[in-house]
Amino acid sequence: MTIDRVAMKELLEKGSDQDLLREMLAFVVARMMDVEVESLTGAAHGERSPERTNQRNGYRMREWHTGVGTVPVAIPKLRKSTYFPSFLEPRRSADKAMIAVIQEAYVHGVSTRSVDDLVKAMGMGGISKSQVSRLCEDIDGRVKEFLNRPIEGLWPYLWIDATYVKVREGGRIISVATIVAVGVNTDGRREVLGTALGPSEAEPFWTQFLRSLTARGLRGVKLVISDAHEGIKAATRKVFHASWQRCRVHFMRNAMAHAGVKQRAMVAAAIRTAFVQETEEAARAEWRAVADRLRAKFRKLAELMDGAENEVLAYMAFPKSHWSQIHSTNPIERLNREIKRRTNVVSIFPNEAAIVRLIGAILLEQNDEWAVSRRYMSLETLAGLCDDPQVANTAIPAA
């Protein structure tokens, strides 16, 4: 308590300093976090106590945008759990980006009736282009810094997927592909690695995107997980020396198209017997046996299984403890659903910059949430993977 009073007195003596308010706010929030963390650990910082249940594990920096300016906040990390300050708002940036995009659409006269109604409901009538520009500049700077940050360390697993949004361009409304990449590093942490916009999911677009990730430092990729798309497959071969995993969930949907409605449950159960095998060798043997049993009645389905064996079962060459996480694009599907939910509110974007603004803010906040959550994969299993010389990988530089 004496130390706190001394620190506060020093701040008050700096009354002529224009940064006084920010420094005082930083001091107060640091004390607030100390109190919250103390309740989680059972002891004060540096205190030896038999009642202690957890330990601190360093800090992570985050900028807190307030009415008196940007305040750097050092958020304590814990060894056995996660901590996020109660006074910070995890979803604030995406909400501001949503408002900015809606305002921009409204100002430029390209919003739909639903957006017009939303503008009125939020009380945003009478907004000006200068107001929108100021808000957009604030968000764009943070999003740009996040999307262009260096990628450090090794990233054994990479999930990539795409979704489509509508944008007004040259007086026409067109659909553009929005691709997102999520990776897991050797610390077992998930991060959003990047996003990009393009007119289609053609192979040159995917190649350019993957090379932009390697240019920022992405390396150590062992397995790329995505839907079955020739553009992704070709780009993966061109940019990475890595295996490719076809999303198992999407494959099952494609396979069911070759079976009658009444036979689909039986066919699905038969195929899944390969997925419950204990080893890769047993799974491949069962896969071929199932294809042979189905061949007489479902010839096209059996041919599909013949051609997809290596793609659908690629994940089984990796640690078994990871199988449930790397056999499909499910880890990124939830993120894409959130993107869809937010972009559907806007309906038609006024320009591509507005798309990057909103989606970038959503990705930034998801990344923050993952940063304070538990590890996605254990350090021990990832260490074993990275030490395996059979899965060594080197990125191919851009031509």
Buried (B, 14 or more C-beta within 10 A) or exposed (E): EEEEEEBBEEBEEEEEEEEBBBBBBBBBBBEEBBEBBBEBBEBEEEEEEEEEEBEBEEEBEBEBEEEEEEBEBBBBBBEEEEBBBEEBEEEEBBEBBBBBBBBBBBBBEBBEEEBEEBBEEEEBEEBEEEBBBEBBEBBBEBBEEBBEBEBEBBBBBBBBBBBEBBBBBEEEEEEBBBBBBBBBBBEBBBBBBBBBBBEEBBBEBBBBBBBBBBEBBBBBBBBBBBBBBEBBBBBBBBBBBBBBBBBBEBBBEBBBEBBEEEBBEEBEEBBEEBBEBEEBEEBBEBBBEBBEEBBEEBEEBBEBBEEBBEBBBBBBBBBEEBEEBBBBBBBBBEBBEBBEEBBEEBBBBBBBBBBBBBBBBBBBBBBBEBBBEEEBBEEEBBEEBBEEEEBEBEBEEEE
